[in-house]
Amino acid sequence: MGHTDHQKGLLITAIGGLILTVDIPLIRLADGGAWTILLLRTGSTLLAALIIWAIWRSLSRNAPQLVPGWTGLVVALCYGLTSVTFVTAVYHTSTANLVFILAFSTVFTALLSWLFLKERLRLGTVVAMLVMILGVLIIVGGSIGTGHLFGDFMALCSAFFIALAITISRASGKDMGFTSLVGCVLPLAVAVFMVSGEGFQVNAPWWVIFDGAVIMPISFFCLANGPKYISGPEVAMFYLLETVLAPVWVWMIFAETPTRDSLIGGAILIVALVAHSAWQLHEGRKRRATLAVSHPA
């Protein structure tokens, strides 16, 4: 059963990570102001989540809670802050910088798991973290003088809040699928306040509405449920799909070419993350095989 759950967790998070790769291109296609985009994205996500939950609850008594207790509130807050910092980063740095720095969530997840879940950091994890820090420094260093530093910092904040949400979800063992979507209440409130002052600014709203109503509920529900079945670092690994594919979609649609420093730092991040993830999965299989031999029942 444990092996089956692990496979289920890998499949769920893989689906969520793959769907999430089109998030940034859809935001860019909407062509609007940051606060208007945030309002439409979070508003449509929240509305879709509530409709799906209401239908689910009417058909089954086993529908998950929207917010499971105080732990759920903290997780919702983390995802809400992620939405604010992420959309801000989209408008203040390049897509490549944003997704490469978001891959740093794996490092934050490993550190938080070590601090709060007492999961021991292995030597391979420490080495991968140091290499990834080097990659992020190269990316940020290349942004000096280009006006992207603020956007890079927002991307780093997004990576931290994602890691914090994953770690808390993992520690609680509760179903946080809808909690990640309810977290849209905070950024929606902020966006409504800001738009009321600066006005509604968007040229193609249907792109971001589709993103919020379809893409975000599916991807966040899958990624938020992943920690029920697999480790935090394994969940964070699937954010690598966005790191690899989002710049490709943006390059194909907008012809936005990453800078040399961004490509160098991103390549370092990806190689370190892939190598570490492959090593971690191999170690996990070895541990499960050892347990199966030691406790055949």
N, C-alpha and C positions, 0 to 999 in steps of 0.2 A: 504493500500500500504506500509506503514511504517513497519507493522508487517511482510509482505511478504519479503520486502527488508532485514529485520533482519534475517529471516530464510535463505534467499539466501546467506547472508554474512557468517552465521555460517556454511553452507554446503560447500561453496567455501574454507574457511580457514581450515575446517576439512580435506578436500581432500588434500590440500597443506601440512598440517602438517603431515598427515599419510604417504604420499609419501616421504617426507623429511627424514623419519626415516631410510631409507636405504642408505643415503648419505655417512655416515662415514664407514659402512662396505664395500661399493664399493671402496672408497678411499684406505682403508687398503688392499683390494684384489689386487689392481693394483700393489702394492709392488714396489714403486719407490721413487725417491728423492722428497722432498717437492716442489721445484720450478718446476720440470718437471710435477708433478701432477697438480700444480696450472695452468701451461701453457695449458695442455690438457683439464683440467676441464673448465676453463674460455673460452678457444678458441672454444671448441665444443658448449658451451652454447651460446656464442655470435653468432656463425654461425647459429645455429638452430633458435635462436630468429629472426635474420634478414630474414631467409628464410620464417619462419612462417608469419612474419609481411608483407613481400612482397606479399605473396600469399593472405593474408587477404585483403591487400590494393587493389590488382587487382580485387578481387571479390566484395568488398564493399567500399563505400565512408565513411562509419562510422568506419573504422579501427582507433584504438586509436593512438595517437602520440607516437613516440619512446621516446622522452624527452619533456614533456609539460612545456616549459619555464625554467626560472631560478630555480624555485622550483624543477622541474624535475632533473636539473643538480645536485642540492644538494642531492636529494634522491639517484641518481645514484652514487654519490661519497660515500655516506654512505654504500650502498650495496657493492661497490667496496672494501672499507676498511674492510667490514665484511668478504669478501672472503679471503683477505690476512691474517687477524688475525685468521680466522677459520682454514684454512689449516695449518697455523703455529702451532696452538694449537693441532691439530691432531697429530703432530709429536713430541710434547714436553710435553704432559701430557696424562693421561689415558682417555679412552673413557668415562668412568663414570664421572670423574671429569669434562670433557668438557661439556657434556650434562647437568649435574646438575647445573653447573655455568651458562650455557646458559639460564636456566629457570629464572635466575635473571633478564632477560630482562623485565619481568613483573613489577618488582620494578622500574626499570629505566623508563618504559613507564608511570607508574602512576606518578612518580616525574616530568617527562617532561610535561605530560598533565596538571599537577597542575601549573607548572611554566609558560608555554607558551599558553595553551588553557584555563587557568583559571577554570579547572575542579576541584571542591573542593575535597580534600582528606577526606574521611570518617574515623571514628575511626577504623572500621574493616580493612580498607586498611593499615592504619598506623601500626596496630598490626601485620598484615601479613607480612609487610615489615620488621619489627624488627625481627620477627621469621626467615624470609628468610636470613637476614643478618647473624644471628647466624649460620644457616646451612652452608652458604658460608665460614664463618670463620673457622668452624670445618674442612671443606674440605681442605681449604688452609693451615690450621695449620698442617694437616696430611701430607702435601706435603713438609714441611720443612725438608731439608736434603735428599730428594729423587730426587732432580733435576727437579721437576715438577712445581716449582713456576712460572717460565717464561711462561710455557704453560697455567697455571691457569690464569695468568694475561692477556694473549692473548684471552682466552675464555671470560674473563670479558669484554675486549674491544669489542669482537664480540657482546656480549649481549647489550652493550651500543649503538653500531652503529645500531643494529637491532631496538632497541627502538626509536632511533632518527629518523630513516627512517619511522617507523610506525607513529610517532607523526606528522612529517611534511606532510606525505601523508594524514593523517586524517584532518589536518588543511586546506590543499589545496582543498580536495574533488575531486581531479583529478584522472584520471585513470593512475596508476603507474605500471600496469602489465608488460609492456615491459621495462619500465625505470629500474626496478630492474635487468633485464637481460643485458641491455646496460651498466650497471655499471661494467660489466666484463672487459671493456676496460682498466681500471686502473690496476687491478691485472694482466691482460694479458700482458700489457706493462712491468710491473715490472718482471714478470716471464720470458719473452723473453730475457730481459737484463741479468738476473741471469743465465739462462740456457746457454746463449752464452758464459759465462765464465767458468761454471763448467761442461758443457756437458749434454747430454740427458740421464737420468737415470730412466728406468722403465722396469719391467719384463712382466707385463700383461696390456698393455695400453688400451685394449678394455673395461675393467671394468670402468675406469675413463672416457673414451669417452662416454660410455653409460650413465654414471652418468651425464656428462655435457650436452649431446645432448637430453636426454629424461627426466631424473629425475629432474634436476635443472630447466629447463624451465617450466615444469608443476607446480612444488611445489612453485617456486618463483612467478610465474604469479598469482597463486591462493592466496598466502599469501599477495602479494603486493596489490591485489585488495580488500582484506578484509576490510581495513579501509574506503572504500567508503560506506559500509553498516553497520558496527558495530564499537564499540568503540575500541580504541587502546589497553586497557588492555584485552579485549575479544580476539583480534587478537593474542596478546602475549600468551594467555592461550593455544592456540593450538600448540605452540612450546613445550608444556609439553608432547605431544605425542612422540617427539624425545627423550625427557628426560627419558621417561619410556621404550620405545621400543629399541632404539639404543644400550644400554648396553646389552639387551637380545640377539639381533642379533650378536653382537660381541662375547658374551660369547658362543653362539651356534657354531659360525664359528671358532673363534680363541682361545676359552677356556680362555679368559682373565677375571679373577675374580677381582672385585673391592675390594679395601682395606676396613678395618673396618670403618675408619674415613670417607671414601667416602660414604659408605652405610648409616652411621648415618646421616651425613650432607645431603645427597641426600634424605633420608626419611623425614627429617625435611622440606626440600624445597618442596617436593611433597605434603606432608600433608597440609602445609600452603597454597600452591598454589591452591590445589583442594578445600580446605575449603573456601578460599577467592573467587575463581571463582564461586563456587556454590552460595555463599552469594550474589555476585554481580549480577549474572543472576537472582536470586530471586528478588532482589531489582529492577532490570530493568523491570521485568514483572509487579511488583507492580506499578511502575511509569507509564508504558504504560496503565495499566488497569485504573488507576486514571485519566489519560488524556482522555481515551475513554469515561469515565463516565461524565467528566466535559465538553468535547467538542464532543458530539455524532455525529455531522455533519462530 
